[in-house]
């Protein structure tokens, strides 16, 4: 696993992968400065306004601010309870991405995170390398058969390593030709390989695809889903996943 270095100034701490391809600059977390330097190249479609695409010294990066979900987001969208740096969501995701990358799993490689403490609370942001391709949500209606199988194989690879993705949905599966990667490892956990609750990942993805089909101009691809499940069962050694 790659070494994670730290830089602190008052209540803020920046954690970054040692010797990144792009020299670390803590101002990459300053949206105002990024705009002044014309380093923001866009934002994801349908996002919540907390994610930015960057191009810095030829490297394409993704900056994401952590925002709370559910009903609590209306009262407290940005603040999380402080329980120590290594228990913050940003540090744990950066660490998880480093672990996945060191084990050869297809993820967006972590670059750096910023955690800023505010008394009993903290705010945080994460920067990762930008991957090429489209999300499964964007490409669902035109996904070839071999890609459905590749998605099943890819999920099985993570489960075989004991990686549980907290929100495996159609927006967090990235497709570049026949290469499949997973993104957004916020709240992901390391469990026993193919632990029983890994099945929840498959069920969550199924619900997500059904929802996307209702929003789009295509029907749910039952044949593609069957191929995904078959590939997953063959590679994860699980026969009871539906």
C-alpha positions as CSV (number, residue, x, y, z in Angstrom):
1,X,0.0,0.0,0.0
2,X,1.3,3.5,-0.9
3,X,2.7,5.6,1.9
4,X,0.4,8.5,2.9
5,X,2.2,11.7,4.0
6,X,0.6,14.5,6.0
7,X,0.9,18.3,6.1
8,X,-0.9,20.3,8.8
9,X,-1.6,24.0,9.3
10,X,-3.8,25.2,12.3
11,X,-7.0,23.1,12.2
12,X,-6.4,21.7,8.7
13,X,-4.6,18.5,7.7
14,X,-3.8,17.5,4.1
15,X,-3.0,13.8,3.5
16,X,-1.5,12.8,0.2
17,X,0.1,9.8,-1.5
18,X,3.8,10.1,-1.4
19,X,5.6,11.1,-4.6
20,X,2.4,11.8,-6.7
21,X,2.8,12.3,-10.4
22,X,1.5,15.8,-9.9
23,X,3.4,17.8,-7.3
24,X,1.1,18.2,-4.2
25,X,-0.4,21.7,-3.8
26,X,-2.8,22.2,-0.9
27,X,-4.5,25.0,-2.8
28,X,-6.0,22.4,-5.1
29,X,-8.7,22.2,-2.4
30,X,-9.5,25.9,-2.8
31,X,-12.4,26.3,-5.2
32,X,-11.9,30.0,-5.6
33,X,-8.2,29.6,-6.4
34,X,-9.0,26.8,-8.8
35,X,-11.4,29.1,-10.7
36,X,-8.9,31.9,-10.8
37,X,-6.3,29.6,-12.3
38,X,-8.9,28.2,-14.8
39,X,-8.1,24.6,-13.5
40,X,-11.8,23.5,-13.3
41,X,-12.8,21.7,-16.5
42,X,-16.3,20.7,-15.6
43,X,-18.7,18.9,-13.2
44,X,-20.4,15.5,-13.5
45,X,-23.9,15.4,-15.0
46,X,-26.7,15.1,-12.4
47,X,-24.3,15.7,-9.5
48,X,-25.0,17.5,-6.2
49,X,-22.6,20.3,-6.9
50,X,-19.9,18.9,-4.7
51,X,-17.7,17.4,-7.4
52,X,-15.3,19.2,-9.9
53,X,-13.1,17.9,-12.7
54,X,-9.6,19.4,-12.7
55,X,-6.7,19.5,-15.1
56,X,-3.4,20.3,-13.3
57,X,0.0,20.1,-15.0
58,X,-1.5,17.7,-17.6
59,X,-3.0,15.4,-14.9
60,X,-6.8,15.0,-14.8
61,X,-8.2,14.9,-11.3
62,X,-11.5,14.8,-9.5
63,X,-12.2,16.9,-6.4
64,X,-15.2,15.9,-4.2
65,X,-16.4,17.6,-1.1
66,X,-18.1,15.2,1.4
67,X,-21.8,16.1,1.8
68,X,-24.3,14.3,4.1
69,X,-27.2,12.4,2.5
70,X,-30.7,11.7,3.7
71,X,-32.9,14.1,5.6
72,X,-30.0,15.3,7.8
73,X,-28.5,17.1,4.7
74,X,-31.1,19.8,5.0
75,X,-30.0,20.7,8.5
76,X,-26.3,19.9,8.4
77,X,-24.9,19.2,4.8
78,X,-21.2,19.4,5.4
79,X,-20.2,18.7,9.1
80,X,-19.3,15.3,10.5
81,X,-18.5,14.3,14.1
82,X,-14.8,14.4,14.8
83,X,-13.3,11.1,16.1
84,X,-9.7,11.5,15.0
85,X,-8.1,12.0,11.7
86,X,-7.7,8.3,10.8
87,X,-11.5,7.8,11.4
88,X,-12.6,10.6,9.1
89,X,-14.3,9.6,5.9
90,X,-11.8,11.3,3.7
91,X,-8.7,9.6,5.2
92,X,-10.4,6.2,5.2
93,X,-11.4,6.5,1.6
94,X,-7.9,7.6,0.6
95,X,-6.5,4.6,2.5
96,X,-9.0,2.2,0.9
97,X,-8.2,3.4,-2.6
98,X,-4.5,2.9,-1.9
99,X,-5.2,-0.6,-0.6
100,X,-7.3,-1.5,-3.7
101,X,-4.7,-0.1,-6.1
102,X,-1.9,-2.0,-4.4
103,X,-3.9,-5.2,-4.8
104,X,-4.5,-4.6,-8.5
105,X,-8.1,-3.7,-8.3
106,X,-9.5,-1.3,-10.9
107,X,-10.2,2.0,-8.9
108,X,-9.7,5.7,-9.4
109,X,-6.3,6.1,-7.7
110,X,-6.3,8.3,-4.6
111,X,-4.3,11.6,-4.8
112,X,-5.0,13.6,-1.6
113,X,-7.5,14.6,1.0
114,X,-8.1,17.6,3.2
115,X,-9.7,17.4,6.7
116,X,-10.5,20.6,8.6
117,X,-11.6,20.4,12.2
118,X,-14.3,22.7,13.6
119,X,-14.4,21.9,17.3
120,X,-16.5,18.7,17.7
121,X,-17.0,18.5,13.9
122,X,-15.0,18.4,10.7
123,X,-15.4,19.0,7.0
124,X,-13.5,17.1,4.3
125,X,-12.7,16.8,0.6
126,X,-10.9,14.2,-1.5
127,X,-9.0,14.3,-4.8
128,X,-8.6,11.2,-7.0
129,X,-7.3,10.6,-10.5
130,X,-9.9,10.9,-13.2
131,X,-10.7,7.8,-15.1
132,X,-11.8,7.7,-18.7
133,X,-15.2,6.3,-19.8
134,X,-18.9,6.6,-19.0
135,X,-20.8,5.4,-16.0
136,X,-23.1,2.4,-16.3
137,X,-26.1,4.8,-15.7
138,X,-25.1,6.7,-18.8
139,X,-24.4,3.7,-21.0
140,X,-27.0,1.2,-19.7
141,X,-29.0,1.1,-22.9
142,X,-26.0,0.3,-25.1
143,X,-23.8,-2.0,-23.0
144,X,-22.5,-5.0,-25.0
145,X,-22.8,-8.5,-23.7
146,X,-19.1,-8.9,-22.9
147,X,-19.2,-5.7,-20.7
148,X,-22.1,-7.1,-18.6
149,X,-19.9,-10.1,-18.0
150,X,-16.9,-7.9,-17.2
151,X,-19.0,-6.0,-14.6
152,X,-19.9,-9.3,-12.9
153,X,-16.2,-10.3,-13.0
154,X,-15.0,-7.0,-11.6
155,X,-17.5,-7.0,-8.7
156,X,-16.4,-10.6,-7.9
157,X,-12.7,-9.5,-7.8
158,X,-13.5,-6.9,-5.1
159,X,-15.6,-9.3,-3.1
160,X,-12.8,-12.0,-3.4
161,X,-10.5,-9.4,-1.7
162,X,-13.1,-8.7,0.9
163,X,-13.9,-5.1,-0.3
164,X,-17.5,-4.1,0.4
165,X,-18.6,-1.0,-1.6
166,X,-21.1,1.0,0.5
167,X,-23.1,2.3,-2.5
168,X,-22.7,0.1,-5.6
169,X,-25.0,1.7,-8.0
170,X,-25.1,2.5,-11.8
171,X,-23.3,5.8,-11.2
172,X,-20.3,4.2,-9.5
173,X,-19.4,1.7,-12.2
174,X,-17.2,3.2,-14.9
175,X,-16.9,1.6,-18.4
176,X,-14.1,2.4,-20.8
177,X,-14.5,0.1,-23.8
178,X,-14.4,-3.3,-22.1
179,X,-12.5,-2.1,-19.0
180,X,-14.7,-1.8,-15.9
181,X,-13.7,0.2,-12.8
182,X,-15.5,1.1,-9.5
183,X,-15.5,4.6,-8.1
184,X,-16.6,6.4,-4.9
185,X,-15.4,4.3,-2.0
186,X,-16.8,6.5,0.7
187,X,-17.7,4.3,3.7
188,X,-16.3,1.2,1.9
189,X,-15.0,-1.5,4.3
190,X,-12.6,-4.4,4.4
191,X,-14.5,-7.6,5.4
192,X,-13.9,-11.3,5.1
193,X,-13.7,-12.4,1.4
194,X,-17.2,-13.0,0.0
195,X,-18.8,-12.3,3.4
196,X,-22.6,-12.9,3.4
197,X,-23.5,-9.2,3.4
198,X,-21.6,-8.7,0.0
199,X,-25.0,-9.8,-1.5
200,X,-26.3,-6.4,-0.5
201,X,-24.0,-4.9,-3.2
202,X,-25.7,-6.9,-5.9
203,X,-29.2,-6.1,-4.7
204,X,-28.3,-2.4,-4.5
205,X,-27.0,-2.4,-8.1
206,X,-30.1,-4.3,-9.3
207,X,-32.4,-1.6,-7.7
208,X,-30.3,1.1,-9.2
209,X,-30.5,-0.3,-12.8
210,X,-34.3,-0.7,-12.5
211,X,-34.5,2.9,-11.4
212,X,-32.3,4.1,-14.2
213,X,-34.4,2.2,-16.8
214,X,-37.5,4.0,-15.5
215,X,-35.8,7.4,-16.0
216,X,-34.4,6.6,-19.4
217,X,-35.7,5.7,-22.8
218,X,-34.7,2.0,-22.6
219,X,-36.0,-1.1,-20.8
220,X,-34.2,-2.9,-18.1
221,X,-31.7,-5.3,-19.8
222,X,-32.7,-8.6,-18.2
223,X,-30.4,-10.6,-20.4
224,X,-27.5,-8.3,-19.5
225,X,-28.3,-8.6,-15.8
226,X,-28.4,-12.4,-16.2
227,X,-24.9,-12.4,-17.8
228,X,-23.6,-10.2,-15.0
229,X,-25.0,-12.5,-12.3
230,X,-23.6,-15.6,-14.1
231,X,-20.1,-14.1,-14.3
232,X,-20.3,-13.0,-10.7
233,X,-21.3,-16.4,-9.5
234,X,-18.6,-18.1,-11.5
235,X,-15.8,-15.8,-10.2
236,X,-17.0,-15.2,-6.6
237,X,-18.0,-18.9,-6.0
238,X,-21.5,-17.8,-5.0
239,X,-24.5,-19.7,-6.3
240,X,-27.3,-18.0,-4.2
241,X,-27.0,-14.4,-5.5
242,X,-30.1,-13.3,-7.3
